Amino acid sequence: AGCVSTLAHEVRTPLNSLLACCTMLGDTSLDPGQLELLELMMSCGSQITNNVDYVLELSRLEASSVVLQSKPFNLAEVCQAALQMVQHQATKKGLRLSLCGDAEIPMLLGDASRLRQ
C-alpha cells in the first residue's frame, strides 16, 4: 500500500499542475474550438485524478479499509461526462457516440465516481 500511495502522489503533483495551467488558460481569450478542447482536457484530467483515487481505494480494499460513497448524483451528468472523455477518440476513428435516455431520471444515491469509471 505504501508504494501505491507514493506513486499516487507522484502522479497527482504534475497532474494538479497541468489542471491549474488549464484553469489559467481558460481565463484567456479562446475561440470556441480551443475552449472545447480545453474543457475536454479538464474533464480528462479530472478523470485521471479519479482513477488515481480508485487505485488508492483498491489498495485500501485489499487492506479491508475501503468505504463506498453514498451521495446523491445525477445519472445523466455522470454518463455525459464519461461520453465526453472518449468522444474525441471515437470521432477520430469515424465512430459516432450518443447518449439516449429519459431526461427525467431522478437523482440517484450511490458512488458516481465508481460508475464513471
Secondary structure as UniProt FT lines:
FT   HELIX           2..26
FT   HELIX           32..62
FT   TURN            63..64
FT   STRAND          71..73
FT   HELIX           75..92
FT   TURN            93..94
FT   TURN            103..104
FT   STRAND          108..110
FT   HELIX           112..116
//
